[in-house]
Each structure stands twice: as structure tokens, then as C-alpha cells.
Amino acid sequence: MALRETLRSAQRALTSSIVAVDQVERSRPRLHWWKEVLFVGIFYMVYSWTRNRFGSHRVEIGDEPLHAFNNGLHVIHWERVLHLFHEPRIQSWFLDYTWFMQFWNTFYGTAHFIVTAVVFVWLYRSRPDRFPLWRNVLGATTALAIVGFSMFPLMPPRLLDSHTLYGGARLEEARDIRPFGLVDSLERFGGPWSFDSGAVSKVSNQYAAMPSLHIAWSAWCALVIWELTRRRWLRILGVAYPCITLFGIVVTGNHYFLDALGGLVTLGVGYLIGRALYEWNERRLDRRALAAASPAQTPSSPRPIT
């Protein structure tokens, strides 16, 4: 009889635990799409503020792009030390193919947003349990990148030899610096829009190059796709996406190789921060849900031993 009572007690305890876990899960706050949109809006406002104070907007109000140009020289110096400065050579291989360069200009200006948005929504709809983690990682990565744009405005390769408002050609001439042999692919071949004039020039920061958010976001997409699906072809596409993006940002002259490395480092740190925030919030929600569920639990009266 004692064994039977022990088994019954264990069964009641297991049932109580299952009910408690179920109540904890039910009491967790649900995801709301409007909150995610609000987060995106906040990040954009912060980005706009940094652009106006530290980015290419300063050139529009009369400042010389000297800081961004000098930072470009620093990056080139370190790439030469590391034998990474091959951007002019790689770009020169494809400059005779107008359609090819136009394609990559379009890819650079659109895929960065479209692919990230698609993966973000896919994650939100199919894995709400994992969405907070990866949303935190993306948010932390983007926040770190904005700090980088503010502290290290960087003239991208395509603007070093450019005579446009944001370019560094006049600084090269004034300081007797030999041109680097890079082409402003957007100015020569065109793309979905121009960063030099119109509405896009008013909302973009042309010196937001270090770290490369194109690489950071594409690598984030690859990690999320790997977790979301077991289909081999989708995983292959996910892994290939940041590699394709790396080629695109270099051949168009929008980033240095060190920018790409900076993007990966930023994603790594963003992952650590995002995961720490996620785990802290999970513990907080568990404590709150258990506290809310406790009053509903009434201990079962012990059955008399017969």
C-alpha cells in the first residue's frame, strides 16, 4: 500500500508540475507586431540623429569630409599591412560590364533591406519562442553599428577619388595624394537611386561604412535561416547570402574588407548582448508567471492509508 501511495503522490506532483508549466506558458506576454514596428522606428530616429551630428549631413551644411577621408586612409593603411587592400583590383575586373555593375548596385541598395525584412517576418510568424532572442541580437548589433558610425565616420572606397560633394578627390589634390583607382559605381553606372541628391540623400549617411551592416545583417539572416529550416537548399542559400553580399559591397566600392570584418565582430558582440538580455528577460518572466500561478495551486489532501 505504501508503494501505491508513493506512486499516487508522484503522479499528483507530476500533474501539478505540468499544470504549473502550462500556466507559466499561458501567462507569458504575447508578441505584438506594432511593438516591433515601434522598435524599428526608434532605431531609425537614432540613426537619423547620428547622421545629422556625425555623418555625411555635416558636408551638406558646409563641413569638409576631412574626418571621413582621413579614416579611409587609416583603413587602407591597415589593409595594406594585412595584405587586404585589393578593392581597386577586384572592381577593375568588372568595370567594362555595365549591366553587371548595375545589377550589383541594385543588389546593394535593395537586398539588404528586403532579405532582412523577409527573414525577420518569417522568424516572427514561425518561431515566436525564438523570435525575442534573434530580435535582440539584431537590435544590439544595429545599435553597436550606429555607435561605430558616430565614432568612426568612414568615406567608402567609391568616394575616395570622387569629385562629388561627398568625395575626397579635392582632398587628394590638396594633399598631393595619388588617386587609388576606385570608381564611384553609383555615379557611373546608376542604381535604384542616387545617394548624392533627392530624398535618399536626405535620409542616408554615406559615411556609415564601419562596421558594415550589410555583412552583419546578412550573417544574421544566415544564422536565423539555419535555425528556422532543415531544408538543405535553404540552408545553402542562407550561408551563401553573406558571401554574395561581401562580393557585392566590394565590387561596388561601398565597403572595405575591414568593414566586413568589423560587421562580423559587431554581430558577435551583438549576439552576446542580445542573448544576455534574452536570458535575463526569460528569468524575469518565469518568476512573474510562477508568482501569478502560485495562488491557483491548492495542495491535494493526502489520502488516508488503508
C-alpha contacts under 8 A as a table, 3 or more apart, distances in Angstrom:
res1	aa1	res2	aa2	distance
1	M	4	R	5.03
1	M	5	E	6.21
1	M	305	I	7.40
1	M	306	T	7.44
2	A	5	E	5.12
2	A	6	T	6.15
2	A	305	I	7.78
3	L	6	T	5.04
3	L	7	L	6.24
4	R	7	L	5.14
4	R	8	R	6.22
5	E	8	R	5.00
5	E	9	S	6.12
5	E	305	I	7.70
6	T	9	S	5.08
6	T	10	A	6.18
7	L	10	A	5.07
7	L	11	Q	6.13
8	R	11	Q	5.00
8	R	12	R	6.15
9	S	12	R	5.09
9	S	13	A	6.11
10	A	13	A	5.04
10	A	14	L	6.08
11	Q	14	L	5.08
11	Q	15	T	6.09
12	R	15	T	5.08
12	R	16	S	6.04
12	R	300	S	7.99
13	A	16	S	5.03
13	A	17	S	6.13
14	L	17	S	5.07
14	L	18	I	6.21
15	T	18	I	5.12
15	T	19	V	6.18
16	S	19	V	5.11
16	S	20	A	6.08
16	S	297	Q	7.93
17	S	20	A	4.99
17	S	21	V	6.12
18	I	21	V	5.16
18	I	22	D	6.07
19	V	22	D	5.01
19	V	23	Q	6.10
20	A	23	Q	5.07
20	A	24	V	6.14
20	A	290	L	7.43
20	A	293	A	6.77
20	A	297	Q	7.99
21	V	24	V	4.98
21	V	25	E	6.19
22	D	25	E	5.14
22	D	26	R	6.10
23	Q	26	R	5.00
23	Q	27	S	6.01
23	Q	289	A	7.54
23	Q	290	L	7.98
23	Q	293	A	6.27
24	V	27	S	5.20
24	V	28	R	6.42
24	V	286	D	6.81
24	V	289	A	4.93
24	V	290	L	5.97
24	V	293	A	6.85
25	E	28	R	5.40
25	E	289	A	7.85
27	S	289	A	5.85
28	R	285	L	6.79
28	R	289	A	6.76
31	L	35	K	7.99
31	L	128	P	7.40
32	H	35	K	5.57
32	H	36	E	7.02
33	W	36	E	5.25
33	W	37	V	6.41
34	W	37	V	5.00
34	W	38	L	6.09
35	K	38	L	4.92
35	K	39	F	6.25
36	E	39	F	5.05
36	E	40	V	6.37
37	V	40	V	5.11
37	V	41	G	6.26
38	L	41	G	5.02
38	L	42	I	6.24
39	F	42	I	5.13
39	F	43	F	6.30
40	V	43	F	5.20
40	V	44	Y	6.23
41	G	44	Y	5.08
41	G	45	M	6.28
42	I	45	M	5.16
42	I	46	V	6.33
43	F	46	V	5.16
43	F	47	Y	6.10
43	F	143	A	7.57
44	Y	47	Y	4.94
44	Y	48	S	6.10
45	M	48	S	5.05
45	M	49	W	6.19
46	V	49	W	5.06
46	V	50	T	6.30
47	Y	50	T	5.23
47	Y	51	R	6.17
47	Y	146	I	6.35
48	S	51	R	5.00
48	S	52	N	6.23
48	S	203	V	6.93
48	S	204	S	7.94
49	W	52	N	5.23
49	W	53	R	6.34
50	T	53	R	5.15
50	T	54	F	5.58
50	T	55	G	6.61
50	T	146	I	7.37
50	T	149	F	7.69
50	T	150	S	5.96
51	R	54	F	5.43
51	R	55	G	4.22
51	R	56	S	6.56
51	R	57	H	6.14
51	R	150	S	7.66
51	R	204	S	7.52
51	R	205	N	5.61
52	N	55	G	6.05
52	N	56	S	7.56
52	N	57	H	5.22
52	N	58	R	6.60
53	R	57	H	7.44
53	R	58	R	6.90
54	F	57	H	7.56
54	F	58	R	6.76
54	F	149	F	7.74
54	F	150	S	5.46
54	F	151	M	7.83
54	F	153	P	6.98
55	G	58	R	6.12
55	G	149	F	7.38
55	G	150	S	7.03
55	G	153	P	6.19
55	G	205	N	5.62
55	G	206	Q	7.17
55	G	207	Y	5.80
55	G	208	A	7.06
56	S	59	V	5.45
56	S	60	E	7.08
56	S	65	P	7.53
56	S	166	Y	7.10
56	S	205	N	5.38
56	S	206	Q	5.61
56	S	207	Y	5.81
57	H	60	E	5.11
57	H	61	I	6.81
57	H	202	K	7.84
57	H	205	N	7.09
58	R	61	I	5.41
58	R	62	G	6.69
58	R	63	D	5.49
58	R	64	E	7.90
58	R	65	P	7.91
59	V	62	G	5.22
59	V	63	D	4.52
59	V	64	E	5.75
59	V	65	P	6.06
59	V	165	L	7.44
59	V	166	Y	6.77
60	E	63	D	7.13
60	E	165	L	7.91
64	E	67	H	7.96
65	P	68	A	5.56
65	P	69	F	6.09
65	P	166	Y	6.60
65	P	167	G	7.54
65	P	168	G	7.23
66	L	69	F	5.01
66	L	70	N	6.00
66	L	171	L	7.59
67	H	70	N	5.25
67	H	71	N	6.23
67	H	153	P	7.02
67	H	154	L	7.70
68	A	71	N	5.13
68	A	72	G	6.24
68	A	152	F	7.56
68	A	153	P	5.02
68	A	154	L	4.32
68	A	155	M	4.80
68	A	207	Y	6.65
69	F	72	G	4.99
69	F	73	L	6.48
69	F	154	L	6.68
69	F	155	M	5.37
69	F	160	L	7.14
69	F	168	G	6.27
70	N	73	L	5.03
70	N	74	H	6.36
71	N	74	H	4.94
71	N	75	V	6.27
71	N	152	F	7.15
71	N	153	P	7.13
71	N	154	L	5.53
71	N	155	M	7.16
72	G	75	V	5.16
72	G	76	I	6.24
72	G	154	L	5.66
72	G	155	M	5.52
72	G	156	P	7.01
72	G	157	P	7.65
72	G	160	L	7.85
73	L	76	I	5.11
73	L	77	H	6.11
74	H	77	H	5.06
74	H	78	W	6.40
75	V	78	W	5.27
75	V	79	E	6.12
75	V	256	Y	7.89
75	V	258	L	7.23
76	I	79	E	4.97
76	I	80	R	6.10
76	I	85	F	6.48
77	H	80	R	5.21
77	H	81	V	6.34
78	W	81	V	4.92
78	W	82	L	6.17
79	E	82	L	4.99
79	E	83	H	5.74
79	E	84	L	4.64
79	E	85	F	4.97
79	E	257	F	7.85
79	E	258	L	7.10
80	R	83	H	4.72
80	R	84	L	5.88
80	R	85	F	5.36
81	V	84	L	7.72
82	L	85	F	7.99
83	H	86	H	7.98
84	L	257	F	6.89
85	F	88	P	7.82
85	F	256	Y	7.94
85	F	257	F	7.64
86	H	89	R	5.42
86	H	90	I	6.20
87	E	90	I	5.25
87	E	91	Q	6.10
87	E	157	P	7.83
87	E	182	L	7.84
87	E	250	V	6.15
87	E	251	V	7.20
87	E	253	G	7.20
87	E	256	Y	6.94
87	E	257	F	7.82
88	P	91	Q	5.26
88	P	92	S	6.06
88	P	180	F	7.12
88	P	181	G	5.89
88	P	182	L	5.29
89	R	92	S	5.12
89	R	93	W	6.61
90	I	93	W	5.53
90	I	94	F	7.50
90	I	250	V	7.67
90	I	251	V	6.34
91	Q	94	F	5.77
91	Q	95	L	6.50
91	Q	182	L	7.42
91	Q	183	V	7.98
91	Q	250	V	7.23
91	Q	251	V	4.70
91	Q	252	T	6.98
91	Q	253	G	7.21
92	S	95	L	5.37
92	S	182	L	7.94
93	W	96	D	7.64
94	F	97	Y	5.66
94	F	100	F	7.41
94	F	101	M	7.19
94	F	251	V	7.78
95	L	98	T	6.82
95	L	101	M	7.03
97	Y	100	F	5.30
97	Y	101	M	6.43
98	T	101	M	5.29
98	T	102	Q	6.13
98	T	189	F	6.37
99	W	102	Q	5.05
99	W	103	F	6.14
100	F	103	F	5.19
100	F	104	W	6.51
101	M	104	W	5.18
101	M	105	N	6.12
101	M	185	S	7.14
101	M	189	F	6.65
101	M	251	V	7.92
101	M	252	T	7.05
102	Q	105	N	5.05
102	Q	106	T	6.18
102	Q	189	F	5.80
102	Q	190	G	6.21
102	Q	191	G	5.80
103	F	106	T	5.14
103	F	107	F	6.10
103	F	191	G	7.78
104	W	107	F	4.76
104	W	108	Y	5.93
104	W	248	G	5.76
104	W	251	V	7.79
104	W	252	T	6.74
105	N	108	Y	5.12
105	N	109	G	6.26
105	N	185	S	7.34
105	N	186	L	6.63
105	N	190	G	7.19
105	N	191	G	5.17
105	N	192	P	7.45
105	N	248	G	7.79
105	N	252	T	6.35
106	T	109	G	5.17
106	T	110	T	6.09
106	T	191	G	5.20
106	T	192	P	5.53
107	F	110	T	5.40
107	F	111	A	5.33
107	F	112	H	7.69
107	F	248	G	7.36
108	Y	111	A	6.23
108	Y	112	H	6.51
108	Y	245	T	7.67
108	Y	248	G	6.39
108	Y	249	I	6.69
109	G	112	H	6.69
109	G	113	F	7.95
109	G	191	G	7.66
109	G	192	P	6.74
109	G	193	W	7.93
110	T	113	F	5.74
110	T	114	I	6.13
110	T	192	P	7.93
111	A	114	I	4.99
111	A	115	V	5.44
111	A	116	T	7.79
112	H	115	V	6.07
112	H	116	T	6.34
112	H	214	H	5.95
112	H	217	W	7.44
112	H	218	S	7.27
113	F	116	T	5.38
113	F	117	A	6.01
114	I	117	A	5.19
114	I	118	V	6.13
115	V	118	V	5.12
115	V	119	V	6.17
115	V	221	C	7.73
116	T	119	V	5.26
116	T	120	F	5.97
116	T	217	W	6.77
116	T	218	S	7.20
116	T	221	C	6.32
117	A	120	F	4.97
117	A	121	V	6.18
118	V	121	V	5.30
118	V	122	W	6.05
119	V	122	W	4.93
119	V	123	L	6.01
119	V	221	C	6.38
119	V	224	V	7.48
119	V	225	I	7.27
120	F	123	L	5.22
120	F	124	Y	6.22
120	F	135	R	7.90
121	V	124	Y	4.92
121	V	125	R	6.14
122	W	125	R	5.34
122	W	126	S	5.95
122	W	127	R	7.95
123	L	126	S	5.41
123	L	127	R	5.34
123	L	128	P	6.95
123	L	130	R	7.70
123	L	131	F	5.91
123	L	224	V	7.56
123	L	228	L	7.18
124	Y	127	R	5.94
124	Y	128	P	5.38
124	Y	131	F	5.61
125	R	128	P	6.36
126	S	228	L	7.88
127	R	130	R	5.46
127	R	131	F	5.99
127	R	228	L	7.51
128	P	131	F	4.89
128	P	132	P	7.36
129	D	132	P	7.07
130	R	133	L	5.57
130	R	134	W	6.66
131	F	134	W	5.43
131	F	135	R	5.83
132	P	135	R	5.08
132	P	136	N	5.99
132	P	278	Y	6.72
133	L	136	N	5.24
133	L	137	V	6.34
133	L	274	G	6.41
133	L	275	R	6.03
133	L	278	Y	5.41
134	W	137	V	4.88
134	W	138	L	6.15
134	W	224	V	7.40
134	W	274	G	7.38
135	R	138	L	5.15
135	R	139	G	6.07
135	R	274	G	7.88
136	N	139	G	5.01
136	N	140	A	5.97
136	N	271	Y	7.98
136	N	273	I	7.97
136	N	274	G	4.52
136	N	275	R	7.22
136	N	277	L	7.29
136	N	278	Y	7.01
137	V	140	A	5.22
137	V	141	T	6.02
137	V	267	L	7.60
137	V	270	G	5.32
137	V	271	Y	4.83
137	V	272	L	7.74
137	V	273	I	7.01
137	V	274	G	4.22
137	V	275	R	6.83
138	L	141	T	5.14
138	L	142	T	6.11
138	L	217	W	7.41
138	L	220	W	7.15
138	L	267	L	7.88
138	L	270	G	7.13
138	L	271	Y	7.88
138	L	274	G	7.71
139	G	142	T	5.18
139	G	143	A	6.10
139	G	270	G	7.80
139	G	274	G	7.64
140	A	143	A	5.06
140	A	144	L	6.16
140	A	270	G	4.82
140	A	271	Y	7.46
140	A	273	I	6.54
140	A	274	G	5.95
141	T	144	L	5.22
141	T	145	A	6.22
141	T	216	A	7.48
141	T	266	T	5.87
141	T	267	L	5.30
141	T	269	V	7.29
141	T	270	G	4.31
141	T	271	Y	7.33
142	T	145	A	5.00
142	T	146	I	6.25
142	T	213	L	7.32
143	A	146	I	5.15
143	A	147	V	6.45
144	L	147	V	5.10
144	L	148	G	6.30
144	L	266	T	6.68
144	L	270	G	7.26
145	A	148	G	4.86
145	A	149	F	6.19
145	A	210	M	7.45
145	A	211	P	5.94
145	A	212	S	7.82
145	A	213	L	6.93
145	A	263	G	7.91
145	A	266	T	6.92
146	I	149	F	5.01
146	I	150	S	6.26
147	V	150	S	5.11
147	V	151	M	6.18
148	G	151	M	5.20
148	G	152	F	5.63
148	G	153	P	7.69
148	G	210	M	6.30
148	G	211	P	6.52
149	F	152	F	5.35
149	F	153	P	5.24
149	F	154	L	7.66
149	F	207	Y	7.25
149	F	208	A	5.02
149	F	209	A	6.98
149	F	210	M	6.22
149	F	211	P	7.43
150	S	153	P	6.15
152	F	210	M	6.91
153	P	207	Y	5.14
153	P	208	A	6.11
153	P	209	A	7.23
153	P	210	M	7.30
154	L	207	Y	4.74
154	L	208	A	6.42
154	L	209	A	5.67
154	L	210	M	6.43
155	M	159	L	6.37
155	M	160	L	6.73
155	M	167	G	7.78
155	M	206	Q	7.28
155	M	207	Y	5.10
155	M	209	A	7.19
156	P	159	L	5.70
156	P	160	L	6.85
156	P	206	Q	7.65
156	P	207	Y	6.63
156	P	209	A	6.28
156	P	253	G	6.81
156	P	254	N	5.29
156	P	255	H	5.51
156	P	256	Y	7.16
157	P	160	L	5.48
157	P	182	L	6.50
157	P	253	G	5.06
157	P	254	N	5.99
157	P	255	H	6.21
157	P	256	Y	6.69
158	R	161	D	7.04
158	R	162	S	7.07
158	R	182	L	5.68
158	R	183	V	5.23
158	R	184	D	4.26
158	R	185	S	6.75
158	R	252	T	7.27
158	R	253	G	4.48
158	R	254	N	5.96
159	L	162	S	4.80
159	L	164	T	7.94
159	L	166	Y	6.96
159	L	167	G	4.59
159	L	168	G	6.22
159	L	182	L	7.92
159	L	183	V	7.55
159	L	184	D	5.95
160	L	167	G	5.72
160	L	168	G	4.67
160	L	169	A	6.23
160	L	179	P	7.76
160	L	180	F	7.38
160	L	182	L	7.23
161	D	167	G	6.57
161	D	168	G	5.69
161	D	169	A	4.57
161	D	172	E	7.62
161	D	179	P	5.84
161	D	180	F	6.74
161	D	181	G	7.22
161	D	182	L	6.40
161	D	183	V	7.10
161	D	184	D	7.92
162	S	166	Y	7.81
162	S	167	G	4.54
162	S	168	G	5.89
162	S	169	A	5.20
162	S	183	V	7.42
162	S	184	D	6.53
163	H	166	Y	7.81
163	H	167	G	5.41
163	H	168	G	6.78
163	H	169	A	5.22
163	H	170	R	6.70
164	T	167	G	5.06
164	T	196	D	7.75
165	L	196	D	7.58
166	Y	196	D	7.79
166	Y	206	Q	7.78
167	G	170	R	7.72
168	G	171	L	5.19
168	G	172	E	6.25
169	A	172	E	5.02
169	A	173	E	6.28
169	A	179	P	7.64
170	R	173	E	5.05
170	R	174	A	6.08
171	L	174	A	5.01
171	L	175	R	6.08
172	E	175	R	5.30
172	E	176	D	5.69
172	E	177	I	4.63
172	E	178	R	6.73
172	E	179	P	6.95
173	E	176	D	4.97
173	E	177	I	6.26
173	E	178	R	7.91
174	A	177	I	7.85
179	P	182	L	7.82
182	L	253	G	7.15
183	V	188	R	7.70
183	V	253	G	7.08
184	D	187	E	5.43
184	D	188	R	6.30
184	D	252	T	7.59
184	D	253	G	6.82
185	S	188	R	5.18
185	S	189	F	5.59
185	S	190	G	6.98
185	S	252	T	5.57
185	S	253	G	6.85
186	L	189	F	5.50
186	L	190	G	4.57
186	L	191	G	5.98
186	L	194	S	6.82
186	L	252	T	7.71
187	E	190	G	5.73
187	E	194	S	7.59
190	G	193	W	7.33
190	G	194	S	7.32
191	G	194	S	6.97
193	W	200	V	7.22
194	S	197	S	6.20
194	S	198	G	7.44
194	S	200	V	6.85
194	S	201	S	7.28
195	F	198	G	7.64
195	F	200	V	5.73
195	F	201	S	4.67
195	F	204	S	7.21
195	F	206	Q	7.36
196	D	200	V	7.96
196	D	201	S	5.54
197	S	200	V	6.93
197	S	201	S	5.18
197	S	202	K	7.81
198	G	201	S	5.69
198	G	202	K	7.00
199	A	202	K	5.25
199	A	203	V	6.77
200	V	203	V	5.36
200	V	204	S	5.98
201	S	204	S	5.45
201	S	205	N	7.71
205	N	208	A	5.49
206	Q	209	A	7.51
208	A	211	P	7.68
208	A	212	S	7.87
209	A	212	S	5.47
209	A	213	L	7.86
209	A	254	N	7.55
209	A	255	H	6.21
209	A	259	D	6.48
210	M	259	D	5.01
210	M	262	G	6.56
210	M	263	G	7.47
211	P	259	D	4.88
211	P	260	A	6.67
211	P	261	L	7.63
211	P	262	G	4.63
211	P	263	G	4.67
211	P	266	T	7.15
212	S	215	I	5.48
212	S	216	A	6.37
212	S	255	H	7.11
212	S	259	D	5.03
212	S	260	A	5.32
212	S	261	L	7.97
212	S	262	G	6.55
212	S	263	G	4.69
213	L	216	A	4.75
213	L	217	W	5.66
213	L	263	G	5.92
214	H	217	W	5.47
214	H	218	S	6.02
214	H	245	T	7.00
214	H	249	I	7.86
214	H	263	G	7.70
215	I	218	S	5.13
215	I	219	A	5.98
215	I	242	P	6.02
215	I	245	T	6.64
215	I	246	L	6.66
215	I	260	A	5.72
215	I	263	G	5.54
215	I	264	L	6.77
216	A	219	A	5.29
216	A	220	W	6.17
216	A	260	A	7.76
216	A	263	G	4.63
216	A	264	L	5.53
216	A	266	T	6.99
216	A	267	L	5.51
217	W	220	W	4.89
217	W	221	C	6.18
217	W	267	L	7.98
218	S	221	C	4.98
218	S	222	A	6.30
218	S	241	Y	6.37
218	S	242	P	4.92
218	S	245	T	7.20
219	A	222	A	4.97
219	A	223	L	6.34
219	A	239	V	7.81
219	A	241	Y	7.71
219	A	242	P	5.46
219	A	264	L	7.47
219	A	267	L	7.87
220	W	223	L	5.22
220	W	224	V	6.25
220	W	267	L	7.33
221	C	224	V	5.17
221	C	225	I	5.99
221	C	238	G	6.81
222	A	225	I	5.23
222	A	226	W	6.15
222	A	235	R	7.61
222	A	238	G	4.36
222	A	239	V	5.30
222	A	241	Y	6.97
222	A	242	P	7.27
223	L	226	W	5.19
223	L	227	E	6.51
223	L	238	G	7.61
223	L	239	V	7.99
224	V	227	E	5.15
224	V	228	L	6.08
225	I	228	L	4.97
225	I	229	T	6.17
225	I	234	L	7.39
225	I	235	R	6.42
225	I	238	G	5.97
226	W	229	T	5.91
226	W	230	R	7.17
226	W	235	R	5.43
226	W	238	G	6.95
227	E	230	R	7.67
229	T	234	L	7.26
229	T	235	R	7.20
230	R	234	L	7.83
230	R	235	R	7.16
231	R	234	L	5.51
231	R	235	R	6.35
232	R	235	R	5.12
232	R	236	I	6.11
233	W	236	I	5.03
233	W	237	L	6.20
234	L	237	L	5.03
234	L	238	G	6.09
235	R	238	G	4.90
235	R	239	V	6.21
236	I	239	V	5.23
236	I	240	A	6.04
237	L	240	A	4.97
237	L	241	Y	5.99
238	G	241	Y	5.30
238	G	242	P	7.69
239	V	242	P	6.54
239	V	243	C	7.32
240	A	243	C	5.18
240	A	244	I	6.10
241	Y	244	I	5.15
241	Y	245	T	6.09
242	P	245	T	4.80
242	P	246	L	6.06
243	C	246	L	5.11
243	C	247	F	6.59
244	I	247	F	5.26
244	I	248	G	6.29
245	T	248	G	4.92
245	T	249	I	6.16
246	L	249	I	5.41
246	L	250	V	6.34
246	L	260	A	7.07
247	F	250	V	5.33
247	F	251	V	6.00
248	G	251	V	5.39
248	G	252	T	6.11
249	I	252	T	5.55
249	I	253	G	6.22
249	I	254	N	5.21
249	I	255	H	5.43
249	I	256	Y	7.93
250	V	253	G	5.05
250	V	254	N	6.21
250	V	255	H	5.62
250	V	256	Y	6.44
250	V	257	F	7.28
251	V	254	N	7.85
253	G	256	Y	7.57
255	H	259	D	5.99
255	H	260	A	7.38
256	Y	259	D	5.15
256	Y	260	A	6.86
257	F	260	A	5.19
257	F	261	L	6.50
258	L	261	L	4.91
258	L	262	G	6.01
259	D	262	G	4.92
259	D	263	G	6.17
260	A	263	G	4.95
260	A	264	L	6.48
261	L	264	L	5.22
261	L	265	V	6.31
262	G	265	V	5.10
262	G	266	T	6.03
263	G	266	T	5.05
263	G	267	L	6.20
264	L	267	L	5.06
264	L	268	G	6.20
265	V	268	G	5.02
265	V	269	V	6.30
266	T	269	V	5.23
266	T	270	G	5.87
267	L	270	G	4.79
267	L	271	Y	5.96
268	G	271	Y	5.12
268	G	272	L	6.56
269	V	272	L	5.17
269	V	273	I	6.30
270	G	273	I	5.12
270	G	274	G	5.81
271	Y	274	G	5.02
271	Y	275	R	5.86
272	L	275	R	5.29
272	L	276	A	6.13
273	I	276	A	5.17
273	I	277	L	6.24
274	G	277	L	5.19
274	G	278	Y	6.09
275	R	278	Y	4.90
275	R	279	E	6.07
276	A	279	E	5.27
276	A	280	W	6.10
277	L	280	W	5.14
277	L	281	N	6.09
278	Y	281	N	5.19
278	Y	282	E	6.11
279	E	282	E	5.00
279	E	283	R	6.27
280	W	283	R	5.30
280	W	284	R	6.29
281	N	284	R	4.94
281	N	285	L	6.07
282	E	285	L	5.14
282	E	286	D	6.07
283	R	286	D	5.07
283	R	287	R	6.23
284	R	287	R	5.29
284	R	288	R	6.26
285	L	288	R	5.09
285	L	289	A	5.93
286	D	289	A	5.15
286	D	290	L	5.99
287	R	290	L	5.27
287	R	291	A	6.09
288	R	291	A	5.13
288	R	292	A	6.22
289	A	292	A	5.06
289	A	293	A	6.08
290	L	293	A	4.98
290	L	294	S	5.95
291	A	294	S	5.34
291	A	295	P	7.71
292	A	295	P	6.82
293	A	296	A	5.63
293	A	297	Q	6.97
294	S	297	Q	5.34
295	P	298	T	7.45
